[in-house]
Amino acid sequence: MNGWKIAFFTLSGLVAAGFAGVLFLVGSSGNSQPLPSTEVIEAGDANILTVRTTKKDFEGIANTYIREAMKGEKLPVQMKVKDDVILYSELTVFSFTLPVVMHFDPIVREDGNLILKQSSMELGQLNIPPSTVLKVLRDSVKLPSWMIVRPKEEELFIDLSKVPVSKDVSVRAKSFNLDKDEILLEVSILKK
């Protein structure tokens, strides 16, 4: 019986130490990186094609580009597009791996890039502010350069203009209507 009590208190102490470590590491949400300026391709300089896609197709495209950006490394996040945009990841703190599920509402910016505004999140059984989870994600998970985590604003910026589609091709979002399962993308191909 004494061995069981010692094991229980040791495990409880490790969990408490892990939780204290998380709080120590993420004491403040920190400053967010400013949004990059986006070069807009003028209509006369490019041939423009509007592509209509579904949530499932957009999810597949996004995960393919995330996988390509990681060049064989472990995928840092996986995207699902349902009634909102969901990112799945894992955070390791003091050898504890915690599953992270983050829910976002997509907002199409005037420049055609996407802001994913965090609506909720789950980090194991812990109750931690979303800005803190985003700070830990930014500081501990290597994401593609076109995914910018902004903890203070509780958002993720997707710089579609920097997604490496092709040298003379760029993509912009036109609309992101998840209720109707309709996402419109504008593909610009520079004229030669």
C-alpha positions as a Python dict, from the first residue, in 0.01 Angstrom:
ca = {
    (1, 'M'): (0, 0, 0),
    (2, 'N'): (285, 241, 81),
    (3, 'G'): (440, 181, -265),
    (4, 'W'): (110, 275, -430),
    (5, 'K'): (89, 599, -231),
    (6, 'I'): (447, 692, -317),
    (7, 'A'): (380, 626, -689),
    (8, 'F'): (59, 831, -676),
    (9, 'F'): (225, 1129, -508),
    (10, 'T'): (525, 1107, -743),
    (11, 'L'): (295, 1110, -1047),
    (12, 'S'): (93, 1397, -900),
    (13, 'G'): (415, 1589, -838),
    (14, 'L'): (531, 1533, -1197),
    (15, 'V'): (199, 1655, -1336),
    (16, 'A'): (208, 1962, -1110),
    (17, 'A'): (570, 2031, -1210),
    (18, 'G'): (479, 1998, -1579),
    (19, 'F'): (188, 2237, -1540),
    (20, 'A'): (407, 2485, -1348),
    (21, 'G'): (666, 2454, -1625),
    (22, 'V'): (408, 2538, -1890),
    (23, 'L'): (300, 2845, -1695),
    (24, 'F'): (663, 2949, -1650),
    (25, 'L'): (741, 2910, -2022),
    (26, 'V'): (439, 3107, -2133),
    (27, 'G'): (422, 3379, -1870),
    (28, 'S'): (325, 3640, -2127),
    (29, 'S'): (174, 3623, -2472),
    (30, 'G'): (463, 3825, -2620),
    (31, 'N'): (457, 4053, -2917),
    (32, 'S'): (324, 3940, -3251),
    (33, 'Q'): (512, 3964, -3575),
    (34, 'P'): (376, 4242, -3797),
    (35, 'L'): (191, 4131, -4107),
    (36, 'P'): (402, 4135, -4423),
    (37, 'S'): (314, 4365, -4710),
    (38, 'T'): (162, 4185, -5003),
    (39, 'E'): (250, 4255, -5362),
    (40, 'V'): (-72, 4282, -5561),
    (41, 'I'): (-60, 4165, -5922),
    (42, 'E'): (-249, 4405, -6146),
    (43, 'A'): (-516, 4255, -6373),
    (44, 'G'): (-336, 4378, -6687),
    (45, 'D'): (-14, 4197, -6586),
    (46, 'A'): (-172, 3854, -6542),
    (47, 'N'): (-429, 3612, -6668),
    (48, 'I'): (-672, 3549, -6385),
    (49, 'L'): (-868, 3233, -6324),
    (50, 'T'): (-1130, 3193, -6050),
    (51, 'V'): (-1140, 2845, -5899),
    (52, 'R'): (-1433, 2717, -5693),
    (53, 'T'): (-1341, 2447, -5445),
    (54, 'T'): (-1492, 2263, -5151),
    (55, 'K'): (-1385, 2241, -4787),
    (56, 'K'): (-1247, 1892, -4841),
    (57, 'D'): (-1045, 1995, -5147),
    (58, 'F'): (-908, 2307, -4976),
    (59, 'E'): (-811, 2094, -4674),
    (60, 'G'): (-623, 1853, -4903),
    (61, 'I'): (-444, 2136, -5085),
    (62, 'A'): (-345, 2309, -4758),
    (63, 'N'): (-210, 1989, -4601),
    (64, 'T'): (-15, 1910, -4919),
    (65, 'Y'): (156, 2250, -4911),
    (66, 'I'): (227, 2218, -4538),
    (67, 'R'): (382, 1874, -4603),
    (68, 'E'): (593, 2009, -4892),
    (69, 'A'): (714, 2306, -4684),
    (70, 'M'): (834, 2069, -4410),
    (71, 'K'): (1056, 1875, -4657),
    (72, 'G'): (1022, 1535, -4496),
    (73, 'E'): (1019, 1655, -4135),
    (74, 'K'): (735, 1563, -3901),
    (75, 'L'): (419, 1758, -3982),
    (76, 'P'): (377, 2034, -3722),
    (77, 'V'): (4, 2078, -3780),
    (78, 'Q'): (-276, 1912, -3969),
    (79, 'M'): (-566, 2117, -4102),
    (80, 'K'): (-928, 2007, -4115),
    (81, 'V'): (-1201, 2224, -4265),
    (82, 'K'): (-1548, 2155, -4126),
    (83, 'D'): (-1786, 2423, -3987),
    (84, 'D'): (-1466, 2611, -3903),
    (85, 'V'): (-1094, 2562, -3968),
    (86, 'I'): (-934, 2322, -3720),
    (87, 'L'): (-562, 2278, -3663),
    (88, 'Y'): (-435, 1970, -3481),
    (89, 'S'): (-89, 1965, -3328),
    (90, 'E'): (107, 1842, -3027),
    (91, 'L'): (313, 2031, -2773),
    (92, 'T'): (580, 1863, -2565),
    (93, 'V'): (652, 2014, -2224),
    (94, 'F'): (895, 1838, -1987),
    (95, 'S'): (856, 1510, -2179),
    (96, 'F'): (474, 1531, -2163),
    (97, 'T'): (312, 1540, -2506),
    (98, 'L'): (-20, 1720, -2504),
    (99, 'P'): (-264, 1717, -2796),
    (100, 'V'): (-372, 2063, -2913),
    (101, 'V'): (-690, 2129, -3108),
    (102, 'M'): (-743, 2488, -3223),
    (103, 'H'): (-1062, 2617, -3387),
    (104, 'F'): (-1054, 2920, -3614),
    (105, 'D'): (-1299, 3134, -3810),
    (106, 'P'): (-1158, 3221, -4155),
    (107, 'I'): (-1155, 3587, -4263),
    (108, 'V'): (-1058, 3684, -4617),
    (109, 'R'): (-852, 4001, -4621),
    (110, 'E'): (-879, 4262, -4895),
    (111, 'D'): (-535, 4157, -5026),
    (112, 'G'): (-658, 3797, -5072),
    (113, 'N'): (-473, 3647, -4775),
    (114, 'L'): (-643, 3466, -4487),
    (115, 'I'): (-671, 3547, -4120),
    (116, 'L'): (-771, 3251, -3907),
    (117, 'K'): (-923, 3408, -3595),
    (118, 'Q'): (-914, 3169, -3301),
    (119, 'S'): (-1259, 3085, -3167),
    (120, 'S'): (-1166, 2808, -2921),
    (121, 'M'): (-893, 2563, -2833),
    (122, 'E'): (-826, 2250, -2635),
    (123, 'L'): (-488, 2165, -2479),
    (124, 'G'): (-524, 1824, -2316),
    (125, 'Q'): (-722, 1881, -1997),
    (126, 'L'): (-555, 2215, -1920),
    (127, 'N'): (-743, 2544, -1917),
    (128, 'I'): (-492, 2790, -2068),
    (129, 'P'): (-573, 3117, -2249),
    (130, 'P'): (-569, 3087, -2631),
    (131, 'S'): (-303, 3359, -2665),
    (132, 'T'): (-73, 3154, -2440),
    (133, 'V'): (-126, 2836, -2645),
    (134, 'L'): (-54, 3030, -2964),
    (135, 'K'): (265, 3169, -2810),
    (136, 'V'): (380, 2817, -2718),
    (137, 'L'): (289, 2698, -3068),
    (138, 'R'): (484, 2986, -3226),
    (139, 'D'): (788, 2929, -3006),
    (140, 'S'): (804, 2549, -3014),
    (141, 'V'): (659, 2428, -3345),
    (142, 'K'): (830, 2491, -3679),
    (143, 'L'): (563, 2608, -3924),
    (144, 'P'): (597, 2697, -4293),
    (145, 'S'): (713, 3058, -4344),
    (146, 'W'): (375, 3152, -4494),
    (147, 'M'): (194, 3061, -4169),
    (148, 'I'): (243, 3341, -3914),
    (149, 'V'): (122, 3285, -3557),
    (150, 'R'): (7, 3607, -3388),
    (151, 'P'): (-61, 3524, -3019),
    (152, 'K'): (-157, 3872, -2901),
    (153, 'E'): (-427, 3896, -3170),
    (154, 'E'): (-528, 3529, -3118),
    (155, 'E'): (-494, 3458, -3489),
    (156, 'L'): (-297, 3278, -3754),
    (157, 'F'): (-211, 3466, -4074),
    (158, 'I'): (-195, 3258, -4392),
    (159, 'D'): (8, 3449, -4650),
    (160, 'L'): (-131, 3292, -4966),
    (161, 'S'): (89, 3520, -5178),
    (162, 'K'): (395, 3336, -5037),
    (163, 'V'): (268, 2980, -5085),
    (164, 'P'): (516, 2837, -5341),
    (165, 'V'): (272, 2736, -5616),
    (166, 'S'): (494, 2820, -5914),
    (167, 'K'): (730, 3100, -6014),
    (168, 'D'): (475, 3296, -6218),
    (169, 'V'): (158, 3185, -6037),
    (170, 'S'): (2, 3333, -5725),
    (171, 'V'): (-317, 3254, -5534),
    (172, 'R'): (-557, 3483, -5350),
    (173, 'A'): (-873, 3399, -5159),
    (174, 'K'): (-1190, 3564, -5287),
    (175, 'S'): (-1444, 3415, -5045),
    (176, 'F'): (-1452, 3145, -4779),
    (177, 'N'): (-1813, 3034, -4721),
    (178, 'L'): (-1803, 2721, -4508),
    (179, 'D'): (-2181, 2707, -4461),
    (180, 'K'): (-2229, 2665, -4838),
    (181, 'D'): (-1914, 2450, -4877),
    (182, 'E'): (-1782, 2700, -5129),
    (183, 'I'): (-1434, 2851, -5133),
    (184, 'L'): (-1338, 3081, -5419),
    (185, 'L'): (-971, 3125, -5504),
    (186, 'E'): (-824, 3356, -5765),
    (187, 'V'): (-523, 3217, -5951),
    (188, 'S'): (-308, 3478, -6129),
    (189, 'I'): (-62, 3371, -6398),
    (190, 'L'): (183, 3644, -6500),
    (191, 'K'): (181, 3730, -6869),
    (192, 'K'): (512, 3687, -7047),
}
